[in-house]
Amino acid sequence: MKKIFIFDLDDTLSESRTPIDAKMAELLCALLKKASVAVISGASFEQFEKQLIQNIPCAELFSKLFIIPTNGAELWEFDKNKKWRRLYSYELQPDLRKKIIEKIAAIAHIPKDRVNYFIDDLKTQVTYSALGIDAPIEEKIKFDPDEKKRRDFVRKIAADFPELSFEIAGRTSINVIMKNIDKAFGIKKLLEHTQLKASDALFIGDALYQGGNDEEARKAGEDVVATTGPEETKKIILNILSSL
């Protein structure tokens, strides 16, 4: 029997950068009553708060909820004082973040006064959102469904930064993070902290296909289940609940 269920966030629990809905919140609370839950994403912890944490009504169960922002570069838990506590953080050096932001802005022709709208400096990660951070979901869906635009963009920039990894994420984003830190890394750190084995865990994500941003989760050794989006994820959680 699985003891911890690990979810991707965008396009798994909710649409890109949008809050989980009431039914998803209800299902997550039901799952937290029976097992531990973790959510891993390229999002910052602040984005997790807006998109996930603030919309889950069962705060009394948060001791069993773990948040893994910026693709494994951070791990957060809800401590005995009923506060969220960061357990570790692997930050990129400020001068390196500055260089990558300048390079992205130059290639994407982003005006200086608009850089913050298209590029997030999360310290542990730099995220480029091709349509802007808060573009409408309808535009995001149509922008780059085969990921070709973003893969072409990465090819123009990756060779200049061999110490970094470039990940295609969500509908319009590219995450830039320290080499060797990815979802497999984050999941392994989570399992170490919770003293669980890979066989105790199940990962659910929408991009487990080759080249997808959930693919590296397979490397952690846990079982995985692919979803096509939040509605299918709800069915997956219902099936999990019936088996626990």
C-alpha positions as semicolon CSV with decimal commas, in nm:
position;residue;x (nm);y (nm);z (nm)
1;M;0,000;0,000;0,000
2;K;0,131;0,344;-0,092
3;K;0,206;0,585;0,193
4;I;0,268;0,907;0,001
5;F;0,114;1,046;-0,318
6;I;0,316;1,302;-0,512
7;F;0,144;1,531;-0,763
8;D;0,257;1,771;-1,028
9;L;0,071;2,104;-1,001
10;D;-0,001;2,277;-1,333
11;D;-0,225;2,078;-1,569
12;T;-0,244;1,802;-1,307
13;L;-0,419;1,950;-1,003
14;S;-0,528;2,270;-1,179
15;E;-0,489;2,453;-1,507
16;S;-0,170;2,655;-1,550
17;R;-0,126;2,911;-1,266
18;T;-0,493;2,889;-1,166
19;P;-0,633;2,786;-0,825
20;I;-0,748;2,430;-0,765
21;D;-1,126;2,404;-0,767
22;A;-1,347;2,306;-0,473
23;K;-1,382;1,942;-0,580
24;M;-1,005;1,897;-0,610
25;A;-0,961;2,055;-0,267
26;E;-1,221;1,816;-0,123
27;L;-1,046;1,515;-0,276
28;L;-0,704;1,623;-0,152
29;C;-0,843;1,658;0,201
30;A;-0,992;1,310;0,177
31;L;-0,655;1,177;0,064
32;L;-0,467;1,359;0,343
33;K;-0,687;1,181;0,598
34;K;-0,545;0,850;0,477
35;A;-0,191;0,922;0,353
36;S;0,076;1,186;0,305
37;V;0,062;1,413;-0,001
38;A;0,335;1,613;-0,174
39;V;0,312;1,852;-0,467
40;I;0,614;1,933;-0,683
41;S;0,631;2,203;-0,949
42;G;0,842;2,471;-1,107
43;A;0,628;2,726;-0,919
44;S;0,757;2,936;-0,631
45;F;0,626;2,872;-0,278
46;E;0,427;3,199;-0,307
47;Q;0,257;3,063;-0,618
48;F;0,182;2,738;-0,433
49;E;0,012;2,944;-0,163
50;K;-0,214;3,118;-0,417
51;Q;-0,283;2,815;-0,632
52;L;-0,298;2,532;-0,380
53;I;-0,251;2,594;-0,008
54;Q;-0,502;2,878;0,039
55;N;-0,769;2,672;-0,135
56;I;-0,740;2,356;0,077
57;P;-0,987;2,380;0,369
58;C;-0,834;2,109;0,592
59;A;-0,539;2,298;0,743
60;E;-0,549;2,060;1,040
61;L;-0,403;1,795;0,806
62;F;-0,118;2,008;0,669
63;S;0,138;1,816;0,878
64;K;0,096;1,546;0,611
65;L;0,133;1,787;0,317
66;F;0,474;1,864;0,164
67;I;0,547;2,136;-0,090
68;I;0,840;2,107;-0,332
69;P;0,880;2,434;-0,527
70;T;1,110;2,514;-0,821
71;N;1,145;2,154;-0,938
72;G;1,308;2,019;-0,625
73;A;1,538;2,309;-0,534
74;E;1,331;2,364;-0,216
75;L;1,131;2,151;0,028
76;W;0,870;2,288;0,271
77;E;0,677;2,125;0,556
78;F;0,411;2,241;0,802
79;D;0,584;2,231;1,140
80;K;0,465;2,180;1,497
81;N;0,414;2,555;1,534
82;K;0,161;2,539;1,250
83;K;0,382;2,740;1,018
84;W;0,533;2,653;0,682
85;R;0,907;2,592;0,717
86;R;1,164;2,561;0,438
87;L;1,390;2,262;0,497
88;Y;1,648;2,342;0,229
89;S;1,709;2,577;-0,063
90;Y;1,962;2,553;-0,347
91;E;1,993;2,905;-0,484
92;L;2,158;3,013;-0,807
93;Q;2,431;3,274;-0,762
94;P;2,301;3,632;-0,812
95;D;2,547;3,712;-1,092
96;L;2,447;3,395;-1,277
97;R;2,078;3,479;-1,244
98;K;2,149;3,828;-1,377
99;K;2,331;3,688;-1,681
100;I;2,059;3,437;-1,769
101;I;1,784;3,700;-1,731
102;E;1,974;3,940;-1,957
103;K;2,030;3,667;-2,216
104;I;1,665;3,560;-2,219
105;A;1,549;3,921;-2,245
106;A;1,785;3,986;-2,537
107;I;1,678;3,679;-2,735
108;A;1,308;3,737;-2,665
109;H;1,338;4,114;-2,734
110;I;1,184;4,204;-2,399
111;P;1,201;4,578;-2,315
112;K;1,377;4,657;-1,987
113;D;1,061;4,790;-1,826
114;R;0,876;4,464;-1,907
115;V;1,133;4,207;-1,794
116;N;0,956;4,133;-1,465
117;Y;0,633;4,052;-1,651
118;F;0,799;3,783;-1,861
119;I;1,081;3,659;-1,635
120;D;1,053;3,549;-1,271
121;D;1,370;3,551;-1,061
122;L;1,287;3,292;-0,794
123;K;1,648;3,269;-0,666
124;T;1,648;2,890;-0,688
125;Q;1,518;2,914;-1,045
126;V;1,463;3,161;-1,327
127;T;1,136;3,115;-1,517
128;Y;1,065;3,265;-1,858
129;S;0,696;3,286;-1,952
130;A;0,676;3,351;-2,325
131;L;0,332;3,521;-2,313
132;G;0,381;3,683;-1,976
133;I;0,328;3,550;-1,627
134;D;-0,049;3,602;-1,614
135;A;-0,152;3,550;-1,977
136;P;-0,505;3,406;-2,026
137;I;-0,516;3,028;-2,021
138;E;-0,687;3,023;-2,364
139;E;-0,383;3,193;-2,518
140;K;-0,143;2,966;-2,331
141;I;-0,310;2,651;-2,462
142;K;-0,272;2,765;-2,825
143;F;0,082;2,903;-2,795
144;D;0,312;2,599;-2,816
145;P;0,123;2,267;-2,788
146;D;0,408;2,065;-2,942
147;E;0,674;2,255;-2,739
148;K;0,872;2,327;-3,058
149;K;0,891;2,705;-3,003
150;R;1,037;2,664;-2,658
151;R;1,278;2,388;-2,758
152;D;1,407;2,614;-3,037
153;F;1,448;2,893;-2,782
154;V;1,646;2,666;-2,547
155;R;1,880;2,568;-2,830
156;K;1,970;2,935;-2,875
157;I;2,072;2,979;-2,514
158;A;2,167;2,651;-2,343
159;A;2,521;2,622;-2,481
160;D;2,616;2,949;-2,308
161;F;2,521;2,809;-1,967
162;P;2,654;2,451;-1,933
163;E;2,611;2,465;-1,554
164;L;2,233;2,505;-1,588
165;S;1,939;2,290;-1,691
166;F;1,658;2,420;-1,913
167;E;1,316;2,262;-1,867
168;I;1,007;2,305;-2,085
169;A;0,725;2,362;-1,837
170;G;0,352;2,426;-1,833
171;R;0,204;2,578;-2,150
172;T;0,442;2,867;-2,220
173;S;0,731;2,848;-1,974
174;I;1,098;2,757;-1,961
175;N;1,250;2,690;-1,619
176;V;1,623;2,750;-1,570
177;I;1,770;2,570;-1,270
178;M;2,095;2,436;-1,133
179;K;2,224;2,127;-1,315
180;N;2,127;1,797;-1,150
181;I;1,835;1,948;-0,960
182;D;1,508;1,820;-1,100
183;K;1,191;1,643;-0,992
184;A;1,380;1,318;-0,931
185;F;1,616;1,507;-0,699
186;G;1,325;1,671;-0,515
187;I;1,139;1,343;-0,472
188;K;1,450;1,166;-0,341
189;K;1,503;1,446;-0,086
190;L;1,137;1,418;0,017
191;L;1,165;1,042;0,066
192;E;1,481;1,086;0,271
193;H;1,308;1,343;0,493
194;T;0,997;1,130;0,545
195;Q;1,203;0,810;0,580
196;L;0,999;0,641;0,311
197;K;1,110;0,416;0,027
198;A;1,044;0,475;-0,342
199;S;0,807;0,178;-0,333
200;D;0,595;0,368;-0,078
201;A;0,531;0,651;-0,325
202;L;0,315;0,712;-0,631
203;F;0,369;1,008;-0,865
204;I;0,086;1,157;-1,075
205;G;0,166;1,405;-1,354
206;D;0,058;1,521;-1,697
207;A;0,400;1,527;-1,869
208;L;0,551;1,184;-1,813
209;Y;0,615;1,137;-2,186
210;Q;0,967;1,148;-2,329
211;G;1,097;1,503;-2,298
212;G;0,808;1,607;-2,072
213;N;0,876;1,802;-1,754
214;D;0,755;1,516;-1,534
215;E;0,969;1,253;-1,708
216;E;1,256;1,287;-1,462
217;A;1,020;1,187;-1,178
218;R;1,053;0,830;-1,307
219;K;1,422;0,837;-1,210
220;A;1,334;0,850;-0,841
221;G;1,210;0,493;-0,871
222;E;0,853;0,531;-0,754
223;D;0,551;0,415;-0,952
224;V;0,396;0,675;-1,181
225;V;0,052;0,744;-1,328
226;A;-0,007;0,978;-1,622
227;T;-0,301;1,218;-1,629
228;T;-0,443;1,432;-1,907
229;G;-0,545;1,711;-1,669
230;P;-0,731;1,801;-1,351
231;E;-1,053;1,620;-1,439
232;E;-0,873;1,289;-1,493
233;T;-0,666;1,352;-1,180
234;K;-0,990;1,367;-0,980
235;K;-1,081;1,021;-1,110
236;I;-0,734;0,893;-1,022
237;I;-0,766;1,025;-0,666
238;L;-1,110;0,864;-0,632
239;N;-0,960;0,532;-0,741
240;I;-0,677;0,574;-0,490
241;L;-0,923;0,652;-0,211
242;S;-1,125;0,341;-0,287
243;S;-0,812;0,128;-0,256
244;L;-0,689;0,270;0,077
